[in-house]
Amino acid sequence: MSHSAEVLELYDELGVPRDGAAAAPQGAAGPGHGPRARSFAAVRAAGPVAAGAPGAAAAPAAAAAAAPADHADLPALDQEAIEALLQVLQERPEETLERARAAFDVALTEETLRAALEQARQALAAPREAVAHVRARRALAAAAAPALPAGFTFKGMDLAAVPIDAHNHKFEEGADFLGWVVNTGRWAFGPPVGKKADFRWHDDPRLTRDFVYPLRGQGQADLDVALFADFGTGLYHSRYIARQLVTAKYPYAIHLGDVYYAGREQEFAQQFRAPLEPLLGSTRLFTMNGNHEMFSLAVPYFRYIADRRNAHPQLQEQEGSYFCLRGQSAQIIGIDTDYFGYKRFRDASLLNWLTRQLEHGRANRLTNIVLSGDEPYQYGSPGPTALLEKDLREIVVDRALVDLWFWGNTHYCALFDRTAATPFVGSCIGHGGFPYGRQKPGAASPAPVRFLETQARFPEWTRVRQDRGNNGYCVLTLEKDGALRLRYVDWMANERCNVTFVRQPAGTLSLNSVQTF
């Protein structure tokens, strides 16, 4: 079943790439099912795949074989998919809710999900009226909200190059809920049918160096590494961050994952590749896998790694979704916590590789810095996640092999001190591009909070978008003498927090000073 022009117009209005709106050929995954959609009959028979399970093996082999090998984009919900999902929600509510929460990046109840699916069903049944309704809501919100004052400006602002649409609500958990449901709702059935992108292993003889690369220049002069996460939205604040990275020409930049909505090819092209393309001739860029990249089976993600390396072989070294950048006094280790399970790190070979790198760091008095797409704990939650408590407890807690840990996925920015239960300095930097809700101090935390970004996206005097949190990134400076500094910078190039550490001869760290602006 092909989609009508009116439905395609609605998909366009909700941000669905045209590839993501395509229907499968008859007989592939069933009439009207997207090219990689899981068989609805199989879902009803077997139930949804648990969130984070490898998953694709549970799909019908015939449908997997029919899917084009190079097409992995998560398809949009259509009416048939909504009916099937409502049925699955009725039969297996907890399993379906678990997957829907991962898909929509928001807390959900069964009642809320059912209402959202009903709204999507009504919209697809009357697409012309739905388009008019969506446009009218946006126009009303823009008309009712205060405009940016004439005197508003910041370093690097260029409205001709990057217009500021302050009242764009795309990706927001409330205002864009219909967009989230239509774009990512199929994930509630389980991973799409088909083969995940081939995983790149450190011991593959066709690849090099055990995925350990020299941290070039470290120890010869101060070295800056830009760290950013949840950047792939294409929104104006994300693009201004990209412009800062390009202007600064940092020797290294590392993205900790997530291209929205679903890591599709067109989303990568427009929201990630394009703004970062000017970076590739001057900065060594490393990009990490995230759960949203896995919505499209990580095919566009791994393709981008290969394309980047082929286009700039002398500068772009990355080969897989994990790596170690090793310097004279510190090493930066990125791990993939989504390919083999949502927010997990259980593969024995990867655990062995990580342990070897951390042990090498300790033996050689290096500061061990870990990066992950997902969180070991979260501001607002009292305890650790399964990633820390079950997967990495032995090497991180019992053996205390990690000194500094950055992560994304959860949308806020904070710096945490170490404790006996969390013997590392931690920092969430999931505020790169996602339009997250503004944070408030005083929430529960497994570790002491030393910095929390509580400001709004725009200065208070503007009265604009005071409901959204301030977006930004972090610059890690490895000083020539081995000391470390952090500098948190927002999308308007304002310094928000500066951090210094006391570094022991063995490489271990403790916080020295935290200055908030």
C-alpha positions in Angstrom: 0.0 0.0 0.0 1.5 3.3 -1.1 0.8 6.4 0.9 -1.5 9.2 -0.5 -0.2 12.6 -1.3 -2.0 13.9 1.8 -0.4 11.4 4.1 3.1 12.2 2.6 2.4 15.9 3.3 1.6 15.1 6.9 4.8 13.0 7.2 6.7 16.0 5.8 5.1 18.3 8.3 6.1 15.9 11.1 9.7 15.6 10.0 9.6 12.1 8.5 12.2 11.7 5.8 10.7 10.5 2.5 12.7 7.2 2.8 11.2 6.7 6.3 7.8 7.2 4.8 8.2 4.6 2.1 6.1 1.5 2.1 7.4 -2.0 1.5 6.6 -3.9 -1.7 3.7 -6.3 -1.5 4.8 -9.6 0.0 7.9 -8.3 1.7 6.8 -7.4 5.2 3.2 -7.3 4.4 1.0 -4.6 2.7 1.7 -1.1 4.0 4.6 -2.2 6.3 7.7 -0.1 5.9 10.8 -1.7 4.2 12.3 -2.8 7.5 9.2 -3.1 9.6 8.8 -6.1 11.8 6.0 -8.5 11.0 2.9 -7.5 13.0 1.7 -11.1 13.0 5.0 -12.2 14.6 4.7 -9.4 17.2 1.3 -10.6 18.2 2.5 -14.2 18.4 5.8 -13.7 20.2 5.4 -10.3 21.9 7.7 -7.3 21.6 11.4 -7.8 21.9 12.6 -6.5 25.3 14.1 -3.1 25.1 17.8 -3.4 24.4 17.7 -7.0 23.2 19.8 -7.8 20.1 16.3 -8.4 18.6 16.7 -8.8 14.9 17.1 -12.5 15.1 13.5 -12.8 16.4 12.1 -11.4 13.1 10.8 -13.6 10.4 13.5 -14.7 8.1 11.5 -14.3 4.9 10.8 -10.6 5.7 14.4 -10.0 6.6 15.5 -11.5 3.3 13.1 -9.3 1.4 14.4 -6.1 2.9 17.0 -4.2 0.8 20.4 -4.8 2.2 21.3 -1.1 2.2 18.0 0.3 3.5 17.8 0.4 7.2 15.8 3.6 8.0 13.1 3.1 10.6 9.7 3.5 8.8 7.1 5.9 10.1 3.9 4.7 11.7 0.9 4.2 9.4 -2.7 3.4 10.2 -2.2 -0.4 10.0 0.9 -0.2 12.3 -1.1 1.9 14.8 -3.9 -0.7 14.9 -1.4 -3.4 15.5 0.5 -1.5 18.2 -2.7 -0.8 20.0 -3.5 -4.5 20.0 0.0 -5.3 21.3 -0.3 -2.6 24.0 -3.6 -4.3 25.1 -2.0 -7.7 25.3 1.5 -6.9 26.6 1.4 -3.4 28.2 4.6 -3.5 30.2 6.8 -4.7 27.4 5.3 -2.3 24.9 5.6 0.6 27.3 9.3 -0.2 28.0 10.1 0.0 24.3 7.9 3.1 23.7 9.7 5.0 26.5 13.0 4.3 24.8 11.6 5.4 21.5 10.0 8.6 22.6 12.6 9.7 25.2 9.9 10.5 27.7 8.2 8.9 30.7 4.9 7.3 29.6 1.9 5.6 31.2 -0.3 3.1 29.3 -3.1 5.7 29.2 -0.7 8.4 27.8 0.6 6.0 25.1 -2.9 4.9 24.1 -4.0 8.5 23.8 -1.0 9.4 21.7 -1.6 6.5 19.3 -5.3 7.5 19.1 -4.2 11.0 18.2 -1.9 9.6 15.5 -4.6 7.4 14.1 -7.0 10.4 13.8 -4.3 12.4 12.1 -3.5 9.7 9.5 -7.2 9.2 8.9 -7.7 12.9 8.1 -4.2 14.0 7.0 -5.3 17.2 5.2 -7.0 18.4 8.4 -4.1 17.2 10.5 -1.6 19.2 8.5 -3.8 22.3 8.9 -4.1 21.7 12.6 -0.3 21.2 13.1 0.4 24.4 11.2 -2.2 26.4 13.1 -0.8 25.2 16.4 2.7 26.3 15.4 1.5 29.7 14.2 -0.5 30.3 17.3 2.4 29.4 19.6 4.7 31.7 17.6 2.2 34.6 17.7 1.5 34.2 21.4 5.2 34.0 22.5 7.5 37.0 22.9 9.8 37.8 20.0 13.6 38.0 20.4 14.4 41.6 21.4 16.2 43.7 18.9 19.3 44.0 21.1 19.8 40.3 21.5 23.2 39.2 20.1 26.2 37.0 21.0 29.6 36.3 19.7 29.4 34.5 16.4 25.7 35.2 15.8 25.0 35.2 12.1 21.3 35.2 11.3 22.0 35.0 7.5 23.9 31.7 8.0 21.9 30.3 10.9 18.5 31.9 11.5 17.1 31.6 15.0 13.6 30.2 15.0 13.2 30.6 18.8 9.7 29.1 18.7 10.5 25.9 16.8 9.2 23.1 19.0 10.5 20.2 17.0 11.7 17.2 19.2 10.2 18.7 22.4 8.6 16.0 24.6 5.2 17.7 24.8 4.7 20.0 21.8 6.2 17.5 19.3 4.7 14.3 20.8 2.8 13.5 17.6 6.1 13.8 15.7 7.8 11.4 18.1 5.0 8.9 17.9 4.9 8.8 14.1 8.6 8.9 13.6 9.7 6.3 16.2 6.6 4.4 17.2 7.5 1.3 15.2 10.4 0.8 17.6 7.8 -0.3 20.1 7.4 -3.5 18.1 11.1 -4.3 18.4 14.1 -3.6 16.1 13.2 -3.4 12.4 13.5 -6.5 10.3 16.9 -7.0 8.7 20.5 -7.2 9.4 22.2 -4.6 11.7 25.2 -2.9 10.3 28.2 -5.2 10.6 30.0 -4.5 13.9 33.6 -3.4 13.5 35.9 -5.4 15.9 39.2 -4.2 17.3 40.8 -7.6 16.4 39.6 -7.6 12.7 42.9 -8.1 10.7 41.5 -5.8 8.0 41.5 -3.0 10.6 44.4 -1.5 12.5 46.0 -0.9 15.9 43.5 -2.6 18.2 41.4 0.6 17.9 44.1 2.4 20.0 45.2 5.6 18.4 47.8 8.1 19.6 46.4 11.2 21.2 48.5 13.4 19.0 50.2 16.4 20.6 49.3 15.5 24.2 52.3 16.3 26.4 53.9 18.6 23.9 51.5 21.5 24.6 48.0 22.0 26.1 45.6 19.9 24.1 41.9 20.7 23.8 39.2 18.0 23.1 35.7 19.1 22.5 33.0 16.8 23.9 29.4 17.0 22.8 26.4 14.7 22.9 22.8 14.4 21.7 23.7 17.0 19.0 21.9 15.6 15.9 18.8 17.7 15.8 19.7 20.3 13.1 18.1 23.0 15.3 19.7 26.4 15.4 21.4 26.0 18.8 23.0 22.8 17.6 24.3 24.5 14.4 25.8 27.3 16.5 27.7 24.8 18.5 29.0 23.3 15.3 30.1 26.7 14.1 32.0 27.2 17.4 33.8 23.9 16.9 34.7 24.8 13.4 36.0 28.3 14.4 38.0 27.0 17.3 39.7 24.3 15.3 40.0 22.0 18.3 42.5 19.2 17.6 39.9 16.6 18.6 36.1 16.6 18.8 34.1 13.6 20.1 30.3 13.2 19.8 28.8 10.8 22.3 25.8 9.8 20.2 22.2 10.4 19.2 20.9 11.7 15.8 17.2 12.3 16.0 14.6 11.1 15.5 15.9 7.7 14.5 19.4 7.9 13.1 18.1 7.7 9.5 20.2 8.4 6.4 18.6 11.8 5.7 18.7 12.8 9.4 22.4 12.0 9.4 22.9 14.0 6.2 21.0 17.1 7.2 21.4 17.2 10.9 24.9 15.8 11.5 27.0 15.5 8.4 26.2 18.9 7.0 26.9 21.1 10.0 30.1 19.1 10.9 31.5 18.9 7.4 33.7 22.0 7.7 35.3 20.5 10.8 36.8 17.5 9.0 39.7 19.2 7.4 41.1 20.5 10.7 39.8 18.4 13.6 40.0 14.7 14.3 36.3 13.8 14.7 35.2 10.7 16.6 31.5 9.8 16.7 29.9 7.3 19.1 26.9 5.1 18.7 23.6 5.8 20.5 20.2 4.3 20.9 18.7 6.5 18.2 21.3 5.4 15.7 20.2 1.8 16.5 16.6 2.6 15.5 18.0 2.4 12.0 20.2 -0.6 12.8 23.3 1.7 12.9 23.6 1.5 9.1 23.8 5.3 8.5 26.1 5.6 11.6 28.7 3.1 10.4 28.4 4.4 6.8 29.3 7.9 8.1 32.4 6.6 9.9 33.6 4.9 6.7 32.8 7.9 4.4 34.6 10.3 6.8 37.7 8.2 6.9 37.7 7.7 3.1 37.3 11.4 2.4 40.0 12.5 4.9 42.3 9.5 5.5 45.2 11.5 7.0 43.0 13.1 9.7 39.9 11.0 10.3 41.2 7.8 11.9 38.1 6.2 13.5 37.2 2.7 12.3 34.7 1.3 14.8 32.2 2.5 17.4 34.7 2.3 20.3 38.3 3.5 20.6 41.1 4.5 22.8 43.0 7.8 22.3 46.3 7.3 24.2 48.5 10.2 25.3 51.5 10.6 27.5 49.5 11.4 30.7 45.9 10.5 29.9 43.8 8.3 27.6 40.3 8.8 26.4 38.3 5.6 25.9 35.0 5.6 24.1 32.7 2.5 24.5 29.5 1.4 22.6 26.7 0.9 25.1 23.9 0.4 22.5 24.8 -2.0 19.7 24.6 -5.2 21.9 21.7 -3.9 24.1 20.1 -0.7 25.1 22.3 1.0 27.7 24.4 -2.1 28.3 28.0 -3.3 27.9 27.9 -7.1 28.3 29.8 -8.5 25.4 32.8 -10.5 26.7 35.2 -9.4 24.0 34.4 -5.7 24.5 34.7 -6.0 28.3 38.1 -7.7 27.9 39.2 -4.9 25.5 38.1 -2.2 27.9 39.7 -3.9 30.9 43.0 -4.1 29.0 43.0 -0.4 28.2 42.1 0.6 31.7 44.8 -1.7 33.2 47.3 -0.3 30.8 46.4 3.2 31.9 46.9 2.3 35.6 50.1 0.5 35.0 51.5 3.5 33.1 50.1 6.2 35.4 47.7 7.6 32.9 44.4 9.3 33.8 41.6 7.0 32.6 38.8 9.0 30.9 35.8 7.0 29.7 33.1 8.2 27.3 29.8 6.4 26.8 26.5 7.1 25.0 24.6 6.1 28.1 24.6 7.0 31.8 26.0 5.1 34.8 23.5 7.1 36.9 21.2 10.0 36.5 20.4 13.3 38.2 16.9 12.9 39.7 17.3 9.1 40.3 18.7 7.7 43.5 20.8 4.7 42.3 23.0 3.5 39.5 21.9 2.1 36.2 22.4 -1.5 35.1 25.3 -0.3 33.0 27.3 0.6 36.2 25.8 -1.8 38.7 25.7 -5.0 36.6 28.0 -4.6 33.6 31.0 -2.4 34.8 30.9 -2.7 38.5 34.0 -4.8 38.9 36.3 -2.6 36.9 34.7 0.8 37.7 33.7 0.4 41.4 35.6 -2.6 42.8 38.9 -1.8 41.1 38.4 1.9 40.6 40.0 2.0 37.2 38.0 5.0 35.9 39.0 8.5 36.9 36.6 10.7 34.8 33.4 9.6 33.0 31.4 11.6 30.5 28.0 10.4 29.1 25.0 11.6 27.1 21.5 10.2 26.4 20.0 11.9 29.4 19.2 15.5 28.5 20.9 17.9 30.9 24.4 19.1 31.9 25.9 18.4 35.2 29.2 17.6 37.0 29.3 15.1 39.9 31.9 14.5 42.5 33.2 11.0 43.3 32.0 8.8 46.2 32.9 5.4 47.6 30.0 4.0 45.5 30.9 6.0 42.4 34.7 6.4 42.6 35.0 8.6 39.6 34.2 12.2 38.7 31.2 12.1 36.4 29.6 14.5 33.9 26.5 14.3 31.8 26.7 16.4 28.7 23.5 15.3 27.0 22.5 19.0 26.3 24.2 19.4 22.9 21.2 19.7 20.6 18.1 18.2 22.2 15.5 20.8 23.4 15.3 19.5 26.9 13.3 20.9 29.8 15.0 23.3 32.1 16.5 21.7 35.2 15.9 22.6 38.8 18.4 22.1 41.7 17.7 19.8 44.7 16.7 16.6 42.9 18.0 13.2 44.1 21.4 12.2 42.9 23.7 9.2 43.5 26.7 11.5 43.7 27.2 15.1 44.9 26.3 17.7 42.3 29.1 20.3 41.8 27.6 22.0 38.7 24.1 21.8 37.2 23.1 23.8 34.2 19.9 25.5 35.3 19.8 28.5 33.0 17.3 28.8 30.1 18.3 28.6 26.5 18.0 32.4 26.2 18.9 35.0 28.8 16.2 35.8 31.3 15.8 39.4 30.2 14.7 38.3 26.7 11.7 36.4 28.2 12.1 33.9 25.3 11.9 30.1 25.8 12.5 30.2 29.5 11.0 26.6 29.6 14.0 25.1 27.7 17.4 24.3 29.2 20.6 25.9 27.9 22.4 23.9 25.3 26.1 23.5 25.1 29.2 21.3 25.2 32.4 20.7 27.2 36.1 21.4 26.4 38.5 19.0 28.1 42.0 20.5 28.3 44.9 18.1 28.8 47.7 20.4 30.0 51.3 19.9 29.0 52.3 19.0 32.6 49.5 16.4 32.9 46.9 18.5 34.7 43.3 18.6 33.4 40.8 21.4 33.1 37.1 21.4 32.0 35.3 24.3 30.4 31.5 24.1 29.9 30.4 26.4 27.1 26.9 27.2 25.9 25.5 27.6 22.4 26.0 31.4 22.6 29.7 30.9 23.4 29.3 31.9 27.0 31.5 30.1 29.6 29.2 28.4 32.1 31.6 26.6 34.4 35.3 26.1 34.7 36.8 23.1 36.6 40.3 22.2 37.7 41.5 18.9 39.2 44.2 17.6 41.5 46.1 14.9 39.6 48.0 12.3 41.6 51.2 10.8 40.2 49.3 7.5 39.6 46.9 9.4 37.3 43.9 9.5 39.6 41.9 12.7 40.0 40.0 14.7 42.5 38.1 17.9 42.0 40.0 21.0 42.9 37.9 24.1 42.0 34.5 24.5 40.3 33.7 28.0 39.2 30.2 28.7 37.8 29.4 31.8 35.9 
